[in-house]
Amino acid sequence: MIVGVPKEMYPKERRVALVPAVIPNLKKAGLEVVIEQGAGLAAGYPDTEYVDKGARVIGSRAELFQAAEIIVQFLAHGANDKTGAADLPLMRKGQIVLGFLRPLGSVKTLQELAERGVAAFSVELMPRTTRAQSMDALSSMATICGYKAVVLAADTLPRMFPMLTTAAGTIAPARVFIIGAGVAGLQAIATARRLGAVASAYDMRPAAKEQVQSLGGRFVELPIEAKDAQDARGYGKAQDETFYQRQRELLGKTVAESDVVITAAVIPGKKSPVLVTKEMVEKMAPGSVIIDLAAERGGNCELTKPDETVVEHNVTIIGEFNLAGTVPYHASSLYARNVSAFLQHLVKEGQVRMDTSDEIIRETLVTQNGEVVNARVREFFGLPALAVKV
Ligand SMILES: NC(=O)c1ccc[n+]([C@@H]2O[C@H](COP(=O)([O-])OP(=O)(O)OC[C@H]3O[C@@H](n4cnc5c(N)ncnc54)[C@H](O)[C@@H]3O)[C@@H](O)[C@H]2O)c1
């Protein structure tokens, strides 16, 4: 069975879906790897390293798609909304495609994949179970985003992060406030602390308090309680506008007192709630920095401009979309481990096991035999449930 790794085609994308280190394990599972020439170079993995680990390099993308039974990508059609469609004609019936598909983005792109007859698996739909933890690409990317957000903030802020006592006086530590203490938010706390800042965080999920504190952060408690803050998969649940309004009122003081605010409050498939308003930004000290990790989904800050950096009221607001992509070496290495764990789960003794009684396979499989088959995705887009085959 051949796994093909095409070069990523999204403009400026530097990551690659498999790195040389995972190839020996895939070989043990009966999987050969072919890689498009130069696919790993921008992430720091030259072709020679893949060849040393036993992969084959192919010069033409069309030939790679032809040779491989399984195609693994970072941003596949759907998540790559700029150039991803160019791969559709290269796909063939029965082929497996694995990658970020943005399954709750557009039903059209999923139907286009279905029409090609491919079995497309979305890494975004990985269940949040202990068994699937090693395959959880969202957590891998969130970890990198949280880290990079802090590094970027430290670079942008006209202050230092740590407290310093010098002959020329004492420097107070930077105050970093994180809204949304999921995987990205927690990594941001850890990184801000490592750089010597005073870190605090808020999340509407009560379970987040202990996690924030265990990383040495202060948990900001607000006197409001979210209804069903968490869904069965551990994701935050959307709240009503009255709740968000109250949050904004209560968050104002902490935001105004912070040098850096990192917002990471996202709700899967929904527009992100606005938690930092224009008025709140106006009250921040000149030179403060906001990193909006929810920018791709509309942003948590009212003044965020999608995929741009703007300065408003002397506050720098960074709404860059692909922060994980700016650390391509480790983003690729973590993703490759997630993908490789998934492939070893899917392929047993050289055969693909399309066993939909298995939760991991059922929940991530989006298209098969010409249909969008995923129950959650169908429900999200209001498609009628598929008849169960007996
Ligand atoms: N395999 C596993 O068991 C597994 C894997 C990944 C994450 N998790 C857990 O799932 C939880 C969510 O993590 P995530 O990174 O997916 O989160 P996420 O990226 O979906 O969301 C970010 C955070 O924002 C919070 N949020 C959303 N709206 C908010 C609002 N209005 N106000 C304040 N906070 C708001 C959410 O509660 C969440 O913690 C964490 O506890 C994480 O540890 C478990």
PDBQT file of the ligand as one rigid body, heavy atoms in Angstrom, charges set to zero:
ROOT
HETATM    1  N1  LIG A 401      -8.060  13.835  23.672  1.00  0.00    +0.000 N 
HETATM    2  C1  LIG A 401      -8.558  14.637  24.596  1.00  0.00    +0.000 C 
HETATM    3  O1  LIG A 401      -9.062  14.208  25.581  1.00  0.00    +0.000 OA
HETATM    4  C2  LIG A 401      -8.507  16.133  24.380  1.00  0.00    +0.000 A 
HETATM    5  C3  LIG A 401      -7.921  16.632  23.234  1.00  0.00    +0.000 A 
HETATM    6  C4  LIG A 401      -7.894  18.015  23.025  1.00  0.00    +0.000 A 
HETATM    7  C5  LIG A 401      -8.439  18.868  23.974  1.00  0.00    +0.000 A 
HETATM    8  N2  LIG A 401      -8.998  18.364  25.083  1.00  0.00    +0.000 N 
HETATM    9  C6  LIG A 401      -9.595  19.281  26.081  1.00  0.00    +0.000 C 
HETATM   10  O2  LIG A 401     -10.711  19.930  25.499  1.00  0.00    +0.000 OA
HETATM   11  C7  LIG A 401     -10.854  21.218  26.061  1.00  0.00    +0.000 C 
HETATM   12  C8  LIG A 401     -11.034  22.290  24.981  1.00  0.00    +0.000 C 
HETATM   13  O3  LIG A 401      -9.802  22.494  24.318  1.00  0.00    +0.000 OA
HETATM   14  P1  LIG A 401      -9.664  23.065  22.848  1.00  0.00    +0.000 P 
HETATM   15  O4  LIG A 401      -8.280  23.494  22.672  1.00  0.00    +0.000 OA
HETATM   16  O5  LIG A 401     -10.227  22.148  21.876  1.00  0.00    +0.000 OA
HETATM   17  O6  LIG A 401     -10.603  24.309  22.870  1.00  0.00    +0.000 OA
HETATM   18  P2  LIG A 401     -11.148  25.112  21.618  1.00  0.00    +0.000 P 
HETATM   19  O7  LIG A 401     -10.012  25.468  20.719  1.00  0.00    +0.000 OA
HETATM   20  O8  LIG A 401     -12.323  24.453  21.015  1.00  0.00    +0.000 OA
HETATM   21  O9  LIG A 401     -11.699  26.434  22.351  1.00  0.00    +0.000 OA
HETATM   22  C9  LIG A 401     -10.872  27.232  23.092  1.00  0.00    +0.000 C 
HETATM   23  C10 LIG A 401     -11.393  27.506  24.474  1.00  0.00    +0.000 C 
HETATM   24  O10 LIG A 401     -12.220  28.651  24.415  1.00  0.00    +0.000 OA
HETATM   25  C11 LIG A 401     -13.213  28.530  25.379  1.00  0.00    +0.000 C 
HETATM   26  N3  LIG A 401     -14.324  29.432  25.066  1.00  0.00    +0.000 N 
HETATM   27  C12 LIG A 401     -15.190  29.398  24.029  1.00  0.00    +0.000 A 
HETATM   28  N4  LIG A 401     -16.065  30.415  24.117  1.00  0.00    +0.000 NA
HETATM   29  C13 LIG A 401     -15.738  31.126  25.225  1.00  0.00    +0.000 A 
HETATM   30  C14 LIG A 401     -16.266  32.292  25.845  1.00  0.00    +0.000 A 
HETATM   31  N5  LIG A 401     -17.301  32.936  25.345  1.00  0.00    +0.000 N 
HETATM   32  N6  LIG A 401     -15.669  32.719  26.970  1.00  0.00    +0.000 NA
HETATM   33  C15 LIG A 401     -14.606  32.067  27.504  1.00  0.00    +0.000 A 
HETATM   34  N7  LIG A 401     -14.064  30.968  26.979  1.00  0.00    +0.000 NA
HETATM   35  C16 LIG A 401     -14.623  30.495  25.847  1.00  0.00    +0.000 A 
HETATM   36  C17 LIG A 401     -13.580  27.061  25.341  1.00  0.00    +0.000 C 
HETATM   37  O11 LIG A 401     -14.197  26.678  26.553  1.00  0.00    +0.000 OA
HETATM   38  C18 LIG A 401     -12.215  26.414  25.147  1.00  0.00    +0.000 C 
HETATM   39  O12 LIG A 401     -11.595  26.090  26.347  1.00  0.00    +0.000 OA
HETATM   40  C19 LIG A 401      -9.637  21.430  26.949  1.00  0.00    +0.000 C 
HETATM   41  O13 LIG A 401      -9.989  21.154  28.273  1.00  0.00    +0.000 OA
HETATM   42  C20 LIG A 401      -8.666  20.404  26.456  1.00  0.00    +0.000 C 
HETATM   43  O14 LIG A 401      -7.729  20.019  27.441  1.00  0.00    +0.000 OA
HETATM   44  C21 LIG A 401      -9.067  17.019  25.311  1.00  0.00    +0.000 A 
ENDROOT
TORSDOF 0
